[in-house]
Amino acid sequence: MSSLFVALFTLLASSFRTRAALQAEILALRHQLAVFQKNAPRRLRLHHCDRLTWVVLYRFWSGWRRCLQMVPPDTVLRWRRRAFARHWTRKSRRLLGRPEVAANIRDLIRCIRQANSLWGAPRIHGELLKLRIAVAQSTVARYLPRPRKPPSQTWRTFLTNHLAQTAAIDFFTAPTATFRILFVFVVLAHDRRRVVHFAVTEHPTQEWTMQQMREAFPWDQAPRFVLRDRDAIYGRDFAAMTRHMGREEVLTAPQSPLAKPLCGTASGLHPTRVPGPHYPVE
C-alpha cells in the first residue's frame, strides 16, 4: 500500500516542476529500472495494491503496455479477469438454509426437556411462545435429546438365527440333446445348503408349482421363510397357499438377478450339495 501512496504523491509533486527537471528524472529512473531488471529475482513478490494499480491503469490508460516492464502484459490481463470474477462471486453469494438458532435458545430447550421429561415438542413449543421466543415446532423437535434405542440385529445375525427356518425356490433351464428346453424347479434348504426337492417339466404352470411345494414340505415340515424372485408363475393362488401353510414369503428386488436365492448356483452342480453361502439381501 505504501508504494501506491508514493506514486500518487510523486504524481502531485511533478505538476509543480519544470519540463527539463521531469525529463532528467525520467532518464534517471529509466537507468535505475534497467539496472534493477538485470539484478532482479526471477519471481517478484507483489501485493494486492500493486496488482490493483495496474488493473486501474489498464482501465483508464491506453499506453500502459509500453511502460510495463516488471511482468508481461498477459499477467495484468489475468489479474483483471481474476478481480472481475472475485467481485461477482462476492456479490452473488447467498447464505443457504435457515438462520441458525441462538445457543441460549438451544440450551433453554434442552433445560426444559430435562426438567420435564414427559413434555414433547408441542408442549415445549407452546412454552417458548409464551416467552415470546418465535421458533417453529420442528426446530424444537430437532434440538430435543433423542432417546437411545438398543441396537438392532444385523443381517448376518438374522440369517444365523433363522437359517434352519429358511428355504429358497427358483427355476432354471436345462437344454437337452434333442434341442428341447426343460424347466427345473428346485427347493434349497439354507441351513445345510441342501437340495430338498426338485422336479422337471417342459411346461411349468402355477398349479404344477403349487403341487411341487406341497410335495417338498409335507405335513408340518414347512420352513417359516421362503425366498423367491418375482416370476409371474408365482401368482395370487401360490401366495395364498403359502400363507395358509404358515410360511412368509421374502421377495428379491425387481430385475436383480444377482440377488436371487441359492437356487441361482444350483444349475450344473450336484443335486444334493450347493457350495458357498449366497444370501439375498432386500
N, C-alpha and C positions, 0 to 999 in steps of 0.2 A: 504493500500500500504506500510505503514511503517513496518508492520510485515514481509512482503516479503523481504524488504531490510535488516532487522535484521537477517533473516535466511540466506540470501546469504553472509552477512558479517561474520557471525559465521562460515559458511562453509569454507570460505577462511582462517579465523584465525585459525581454528582447524588443518589445514595442517602443521602448524609450531609448534605444541605442541607434547609432548610425549604421548605414548600409555597409560601410567599409569594415566596421567592427564585427558586424554579423558575418560577413564573408570570411574574415580571418578566423572567427570562432568556428565556423563550419569547416574550414580547412583543417584546423587543429583537431576537431572532433573526428573528422574522417580519417586522419592519420592515426589517431589513437584506436579507432574502431578497427582499422586494418591490422594493427599490432595485436589487438585482443583476439581477432579472428584466427591469427596464426598460432596463438598460445592458449586458446580456449579449450576446455574439456570437450569430449565428444558428445556428452549429453548435458544440456543446460537444466538447471533447477529453476523452473518458473512458477510463480504464484498465480492465484486466480485473478488478481488485479492486473497482472501483466497480460494474461490472455484476454481479459475483458477490454483492455486498452486497444489491442489490435483488432478485436471484433468491432469496436466502435469506429475505429479508423477505416476499416473495410466498408462500414455502412455509409460514412459521410465523406470519404476522401477517395477519389478515383486513382490517384497516383501512389497508393500505398505499396504497390509491388516493387517499385523502383528503390524504395528506401528500406525494404525489409531485407536484413542480412543474417539475423540470428537463426531463423528457421525457414524452411521452404514455404512458399505461398499456400500449398495444399494443406499444410498444417493449420494455418489460420482458418481456412475454409472448414476443416474438420472441427475446430473449436466452435465455430459459429453454428454448425449443424448440431453439435452436442448441446450447446447452450439453448438452442431452439427446442430441442427435444425435452430437456430438463424443465424448461418453462412451461410447456403444455402438459407435461406429466404432472407437475405440481399443481397446475390449475385445474386439471380434470380429475384429480384424485378424490375419491369419495370414501367415507367411512362406512363400511359394510356392516350389516347386522344392527341389532338393537343396542342402545346405550347400556353400559354395564351398571348393575345395581350397586349402590354405595356399600362399602364394607360394613358400616354401622347398621344398615338395614338388614344385611345378611346375618349379622350377629344377633340382631333382635329377633329374627325369625327362628333361629336355632334356640335362643334362650326361651322363647315362648313355647316351643315344642318340647324342650327339656323339662320345663316346669309343668306342662300339661301334656302328658304323653298320649292321652286319648283324643286330643284335638287333631283334626286333619287340616288340609289346605283350605277348604271353605271357611272353617271357623277362624283360623288364623288370619285369613284374608279380610274377614269382617272386622276383626280387632284392629288390624292395621288401618282400615278405612276410618275407624273411629278416632284414630290418632292422626288423621289427615295425611296418611302416607299412601300415595297413589301408586300401587303396584298391581299387576294382574294376578289372578289366582294361579295361572300356570307358572308364573315366576315364583310364587310362594312354594308351589309343589316341587319345583326344580331344586330349590335350596333346602328342602327338608331332608334330614338324615334318613337314608334308606335302611330298612331292616335287613339284617344279614340272613340269607337263606342257606340252608345246608346244601352243599354241592351235590348236583345230580350225578347219577352214574354215567360213565362213558359208554360209547357204543361197544367197545371191547368187553366191558363188564356185562352189558346186557346180553351179548352173544354167549358169553361164558355161562351166565345164569340160565339162559333159555335154549342152549344148544340142543339138549336132548328133546325139547318140545318143538323143534323147528324142522320142517321138510320143504323141499323145493320141487316144483314141477315145471316141465318145459317140453317142447317138441324140437326134434332136429330131423333132417332128411338124410336118407341113405340111398344112393343110386345103385341099381343092380346091373348085372352083366347084360341083361336084355333091354337096357336103357329105360327101365321103369324107376319111378321115384316113390320110395316108401317113407312114410312118416312114422317116426319112433317117438312114443310118449314114455318119458322116464320120470320116476319119482325118486328123489335122493334124500336120505336122512343126513342131517348136518352133524350129528354127534360123532359118527364114525366115518362120514363121507361115503356112505354105503348105498348102493342101488337097492331100493326096497322093492320096486316093481317097474316093469317096462312091458310095452306091448307095441306091436307093429300093425299098421293098416295102410291101405292105399288111398282111402277116402275118409279122413277123420271128420267127425261131427261132434256137436256138443253132447248129444246123448251118449255117444261112444266114450267120450272123455269122462263123463259123469260115471259111467259104469266102471271104468278103469280106476277111478278114485275109490269107489266102493270096494273093489277087489283089493286095492292096495292097502286099505286100512279097515279091515273087518272088525265088527264089534266095538270095543272101547279102546282100540289101539291108535286112534287118530291123533296126530300131534295138535298142539294148540295153535301154532302159526304155520301158514302155508305161503311160501314165497313164489310169486309168478310174475310174468310180464303182462302187458295189456293187449294180448292177442284177442282178436274178435271171436275166436272159438269159445272163449270163456264168457258166456252170455249171462243173462239175468238168472236163468234157471240154475246154472252152475254156482253162481254166488249164493243163491237161496239155499241150495243143497249144502254148501259149505257152512253156512250159518246154522242150519238145522243139525249138522253133525258136531257143532260146538267148536268150530275152527274159526280163526281170524285170518283174513287174507291180508298179506303185505304186498303191495304192488310196486314195481320198479318205476323209475321215471320214464316219461314218454320218449321214444326214439333214443334210447340209451342201451345199445347192445352190450357195452362193457359192464353195465350194472345188472346183467342177468344173473340168476342164481347159479348154483353149482352145475346145473344141467348143461350150461354152455361149454363145459370142459369134458362132458361125457362122450361126445362123438369121437369114435375111433379108438376108445380105450376099453379096457376090460370091463365087462358089465357088472363086476362086483366090487370094484375099487376105483375111486376117483381121487388122484393125489391133489394136495395143496388146498388150503382154505381160501375160497374166493367168495366173500360175503357181499350181498347187495347193500348199498347204502342209499337210503331215501332222504 
